[in-house]
Each structure stands twice: as C-alpha cells, then as structure tokens.
Amino acid sequence: MTEQESSTAASTPDKDFTREIYRSMLRGRVIETKLSNLYKAGKIVGGVYLGKGQEAVSAALGTSLEWGKDVFAPLIRDQAGRMAFGEDPLDTTRTYLGSAKGPMRGRDGNIHRGRPADGLLAMISHLGAAVAQVGGALLAKRLKGELDGCVGATCIGDGATSTGAFHEGLNFVAVERLPMVVVVADNQFAYSTPTEKQYACDDLVDRAQGYGVAGHSVDGTDLFACAEVIGNAVAAARAGGGPQLVVAKLLRLTGHGEHDDGSYVPQEVRDGRYGRDCIEVGKAQLIERGWLSEEEYGQWLEEINEEAQSAVATAQREDGPNPYQEEWTAISSPSLGGLQ
C-alpha cells in the first residue's frame, strides 16, 4: 500500500543524529564556498555546482546511511550528503583540482567521483539514471545474499523526474520491492524551467501511489523535519518496507552552476518560505532546543574551515596525471590504486 505523509517536525528527532546532520551541512557549505572561490580564481577547470539551500535534505540522507554497507548515488548538489555518508574531503578537492591521487586519478572532474567498493557510486550526468543504477546494485546484493539490512539511495532534482530513466528505474525498484529511498529535491526549477512547465500533478509526491511506493513530503529548509522524515524513510526501507519516495520542497539558493546567476528566479520566490537558508534555520532550531550553543557553533566552524583548507592545500600541491606514464585502463581494480 502507498503511504502519504507530511511533516513539519511534529515529533523531535534524535539529538545526536540531528547534530550530526547539521555539522555535515556546515562541512558541505564551507568546502563548497572554497570551491566556488577557486573556480572564480581560475583554479578549477569545468563546472562547479553548489548545493546551497539543499544541505538539510542531502545531509539527512547521507547521515542515515552506513558507509561500506549501503549504496548511495549522490548527484549534483549532494556535497553535504557525500560528506555525511563518509566521503573524505580530500576526494572532493583532489577531483576538482585534477590530482592524480584522487579517486578518479585526475581523469574526470568535479562531481563525477565515487568509491563503488564502499557503496559510493560515481555520478551519472544523465539525471534520473541513478535510480536504476542503485536498483541494479541492490538486486546484485540480493542475488549474492547480501541484501539484508542494506539500503540504497539517491537524491535527484525535480527536473530528473521528467526523464524516462526516472520512470523506468522507479517502476523497476517498486516491482522488485527493493529497499531504496529516492529523495526528490523539488527546488522549483530544472535549470531555468519552472515546475509548472515540468509536470501537471499538484505535487510530485502524488506519483508515489502510481508506482505503489510509500510517499513522503517534507519542508527541505527545515532541519528537524528533514531529520525526522528522511531518517524514518531510510529506516522503513531498511526494515523491509520497500521503496520510499521523499519529495522535499526547497529553493536552490544559487544559479544552476557558478556560471549561472539564476536571474530567472522571481524575487517573490526568493522571498518565499522555501527561499530560507536551511543553514540559518537549522542553527536557530538547534540553539532554541538547547542542542547547540553559539560557542560550540564557532568551534565547529573553525574546525571545519581548517579541514577544508587543509584538503585544498594538499590537492593544490599534487600533480595531475602523467599521459606518458598513465595506464589508460579500467580503474575498478584495487591493485591499480584508483576508483574502488
């Protein structure tokens, strides 16, 4: 049966779990700010795509998953979720800066990185394809007898729900009753295309019933709501509840990428509820609850800035791939020291 839920954090999530989510949100915001500065200084080749405004959704998902056990396919705005799941910040900076010591060995840039052996899948630019990719990984685990207690997850945008890959993938995981969580960050724009020109249903969560999966709605700017709804969705999938579709309402607080100023977003949308910064909302919620002090917040920021700066400095000192020494072969083998 399909279950539809909405939450405004009527119940309180676990304290330590929520604090961990928020710290990952801060880690994602800080390192992405440094990546943005590097891009503007001409130090990064290619695009830089920020998750500003999506950190609560992404980090809540990543924190709910277990590195080395679960399968996670983060997408374009999931820096916070990647770090919450367990990605080393050095993997981030080495990939963006083209270091041969990075997980992609300098062969691919920015968000196309992963460590499949640990459950972190490299991003596919064809958005929507990750649903079937994670579903396939879960099916493989089932065939090998390794699926018990395992969850697969991905976080896509509202635009990706209009692709054939999304529909085919979600239908596949629903039919197979795989323990998968698909989070849709409905940020109101697919690049520059507003939602009213993307779909005709009232809300994307309405689609859950058509696929026969559980559907959940959440305010993606609300830390406590994200912790509660997304955490429960992952727990339900892990307990045998089948696929879960979570639709989070929010607004991308930047352009599509650092090359885009987002001028197509109306001011009234920016000033609306979903134009809130989840970092500021989450900080206020934690302080009001007594779960974070201004002093501890300052300590966190200092530690996180040091971590990010160290990762940037290390990657900047390292060489890129040498075309005369590189073996241009598949890099899935641990013996080659690359993507694992």
C-alpha positions, 0 to 999 in steps of 0.5 A: 500500500502507498503511504502519504505523509507530511511533516513539519517536525511534529515529533523531535528527532534524535539529538545526536543524529540531528547534530550530526546532520547539521555539522555535515551541512556546515562541512558541505557549505564551507568546502563548497564556498572554497570551491566556488572561490577557486573556480572564480580564481581560475583554479578549477577547470569545468563546472562547479555546482553548489548545493546551497539551500539543499544541505538539510535534505542531502545531509539527512540522507547521507547521515542515515546511511552506513558507509561500506554497507549501503549504496548511495548515488549522490548527484549534483548538489549532494556535497553535504550528503557525500560528506555525511555518508563518509566521503573524505574531503580530500576526494572532493578537492583532489577531483576538482583540482585534477590530482592524480591521487584522487579517486578518479586519478585526475581523469574526470572532474568535479562531481563525477567521483565515487568509491563503488567498493564502499557503496559510493557510486560515481555520478551519472550526468544523465539525471534520473539514471541513478535510480536504476543504477542503485536498483541494479546494485541492490538486486546484485546484493540480493542475488549474492545474499547480501541484501539484508539490512542494506539500503540504497539511495539517491537524491535527484532534482525535480527536473530528473523526474521528467526523464524516462530513466526516472520512470523506468528505474522507479517502476523497476525498484517498486516491482522488485520491492527493493529497499531504496529511498529516492529523495526528490529535491523539488527546488522549483526549477530544472535549470531555468524551467519552472515546475509548472512547465515540468509536470501537471500533478499538484505535487510530485509526491502524488506519483508515489501511489502510481508506482505503489511506493510509500510517499513522503513530503517534507519542508527541505529548509527545515532541519528537524523535519528533514531529520525526522522524515528522511531518517524514518524513510531510510529506516522503513526501507531498511526494515523491509518496507520497500521503496520510499519516495521523499519529495522535499520542497526547497529553493536552490539558493544559487544559479544552476552552476557558478556560471549561472546567476539564476536571474530567472528566479522571481524575487517573490520566490526568493522571498518565499518560505522555501527561499530560507537558508536551511543553514540559518534555520537549522542553527536557530532550531538547534540553539532554541532546543538547547542542542547547540550553543553559539560557542560550540557553533564557532568551534565547529566552524573553525574546525571545519574551515581548517579541514577544508583548507587543509584538503585544498592545500594538499590537492593544490600541491599534487600533480595531475596525471602523467599521459606518458606514464598513465595506464589508460585502463579500467580503474575498478581494480584495487591493485591499480590504486584508483576508483574502488 
